[in-house]
Each structure stands twice: as C-alpha cells, then as structure tokens.
C-alpha cells in the first residue's frame, strides 16, 4: 500500500501513527505519511489530519517499516521460555523461522546419549514434542510476541526413529518411518524440512 492507495472513508482508528518516514519493503523510495491501524490491519496511509486515533504515536524522526523476518534461528525453545522475545522485537523482527540446521523441537524425543549438535542447544531436554501439533499448542498457550514458522529437522527425525544409534546410515524401514513423520508434520502446519549434514548425528545420512 502506498500513500495514494488508501480508504478515504476512514474517520476513526485504533492506532494512528503520524509523521512517519515509511520504507515499505518494496524497494521504492521512502516517503513521509501517517498510518491508521484498526483491528490489527492498516486501513489508511497518507495525510490523516481528519482521522481520530484512539492511540496516537508521533513517529517524527523515526522510520516505519514492515517487520523483519529472521529466517535462520534456533528460537524453538526461546519462544516458550521467553515469549516476550525482547531479543527479536527490539531489532524489529516480527517473524522467526525455527527448526533450522536439521534440529527442531518437533517432532523430537530427548535422549541424553545423542551426539552433537543436540547437546549444544539449550532447552531440548525440557521442551521437546512428539508432534508439530503438540508444539503448535504450546506456542498458542505461551503466545510469543513474534510470528513463527517451523521447519522440521532432518536430524530430529533421525533421533526419533533411530534413537541413540544415529551415527550410521538409516535403513529403508527407518527412512520410510521418517518420511511418514515428515508428511504428518507438514499436514500439521510445518513449513518444510531443514538439514545439516556436518554433525555426527547426520553425517552418515546418505
């Protein structure tokens, strides 16, 4: 939406941001404008002198832009332990992609005998879930301050199916089981699969 694309009929809004220098993420030049927001959606961009906002924020001297997407995170457990997520929102990040590097909180079963990288990531022993559906429910209950897209970790699938006997190639039955778990995870809302083959837990994967 640009400064010339707006709803002229807007008279009231929940939040009115005035005097903002807007960078809209399209690559176009920035521009000065006001932004009206109601029920969580932008309803007006332009000169809002005739619009009354229940909350008014003067953005003079500041940039207003869409939230940033952090595509490579290991925030699977931070979202549950620190749902306010100040480490992200203070940097303008509003969406995180979790489950990177083949390691995801779901589906996963903790096992102290698993090799790295499992020991390197805090929270895996206390926040691990047998299904994406269970993880999704935990996210809903904690209501983190950022949006979440979960990737299913290939190494986590190996850990579920192969237990601690993970430093070898999977056999055909195990691979079939992993494929089934991945299909189920995608049906339950996972965004895709991630992998890293450098660690001992996945180095033997063909």
C-alpha positions, 0 to 999 in steps of 0.5 A: 500500500502506498500513500495514494492507495488508501480508504478515504472513508476512514474517520476513526482508528485504533492506532494512528501513527503520524509523521512517519518516514515509511520504507515499505519493503518494496524497494521504492523510495521512502516517503513521509505519511501517517498510518491508521491501524484498526483491528490489527490491519492498516486501513489508511496511509497518507495525510490523516489530519481528519482521522481520530486515533484512539492511540496516537504515536508521533513517529517524527524522526523515526522510520516505519517499516514492515517487520523483519523476518529472521529466517535462520534461528534456533528460537524453538525453545526461546519462544516458550521460555521467553515469549516476550522475545525482547531479543527479536522485537527490539531489532524489529523482527516480527517473524522467526523461522525455527527448526533450522540446521536439521534440529527442531523441537518437533517432532523430537524425543530427548535422549541424553546419549545423542551426539552433537549438535543436540547437546549444544542447544539449550532447552531440548531436554525440557521442551521437546514434542512428539508432534508439530501439533503438540508444539503448535499448542504450546506456542498458542498457550505461551503466545510469543510476541513474534510470528513463527514458522517451523521447519522440521529437522532432518536430524530430529527425525533421525533421533526419533526413529533411530534413537541413540544409534544415529551415527550410521546410515538409516535403513529403508524401514527407518527412512520410510518411518521418517518420511511418514513423520515428515508428511504428518508434520507438514499436514500439521502446519510445518513449513518444510524440512531443514538439514545439516549434514556436518554433525555426527548425528547426520553425517552418515545420512546418505 
